[in-house]
Amino acid sequence: MRPADIFRLVLLAAIWGGSFLFVRMAVDAIGPLWLTELRVGIAAVAMLLYARAAGFALDPRQNWRPYLVLGVLNTALPWALYAWSGKYIGASYMAILNAAVPWFAAICGTIWLGERMTWRKSLGLALGMAGVALLVGFGPIAVNAEVVLAVLACIGATACYALAGVYVKKRAGRLSPRALTVGNLLAASVVLLPFLPAPPPAAAFGWQVTVAVLGISLLCSAAAYLIYFRLIADIGPTRTFTVTFLIPVFGTLWGALFLHEPVGLSTLAGGAVIVIATALVLEVGRQRPALRGAG
């Protein structure tokens, strides 16, 4: 990869790792559902303006179904689960648990896409569960029912991402990633409306909450997608997916620097085990046979 590509990859990981920091900064003041609605709503407006400027069509009448499915599975539900989790666990925990996305992608791929469950993937899944147990059971925060539920919510969010990936491959592969991004953000902002509680008071939007809301929507959701698309175009999806390994590093770093979250040996050890498990599930370093042409 060129130095510019490496810079963009690290920058993307730093931005996405910061989303968990912003959740922790804002969720107690405005609640998880309002935080999620503001995140998707502001990001949707920004990406819609980008779509108009870039000149690509959304065709909502024809593509409303995939936009709606992905709006729920890929955006509204997982982002709401992460926002709720932020009330009980730290940014580092959420960032580390986010690395479980490839685990569920492997399981869903085996069930619905006919992909083979190799011994590396099986070992990675078992090791990943051990890493979660190590992270939660011996971490620096006291374990109670809320903490356990928050961890399960984060893991549930990663399962949503994996299911969304399966849906894209089976039903929405013909649509461009940019159109899917804008469409699912718009759909998510509409889907969340009936579930919103009473609006938070204006006093809740202090400078810290305002920075967090704008940061998570414009930086972590809108701008990050633009970097993501550029990376896929320049270095391909497989290399771009290695951002999964860097997000826990930045999520833990931002939580420690800005929120003074404790980072004990158990957090580092659990995080390392989870990242190793993810590498096994992704079969990093495995030599794949070259594709042969038809005929």
Secondary structure, 3 states (H helix, E strand, C coil): CCHHHHHHHHHHHHHHHHHHHHHHHHHHHHCHHHHHHHHHHHHHHHHHHHHHHHCCCCCHHHHHHHHHHHHHHHHHHHHHHHHHHCCCCCHHHHHHHHHHHHHHHHHHHHHHCCCCCCHHHHHHHHHHHHHHHHHHHCCCCCCCHHHHHHHHHHHHHHHHHHHHHHHHHHHCCCCCHHHHHHHHHHHHHHHCHHHCCCCCCHHHCCHHHHHHHHHHHHHHHHHHHHHHHHHHHHHCHHHHCCHHHHHHHHHHHHHHHHHCCCCCHHHHHHHHHHHHHHHHHCCCCCCCCCCCCCC
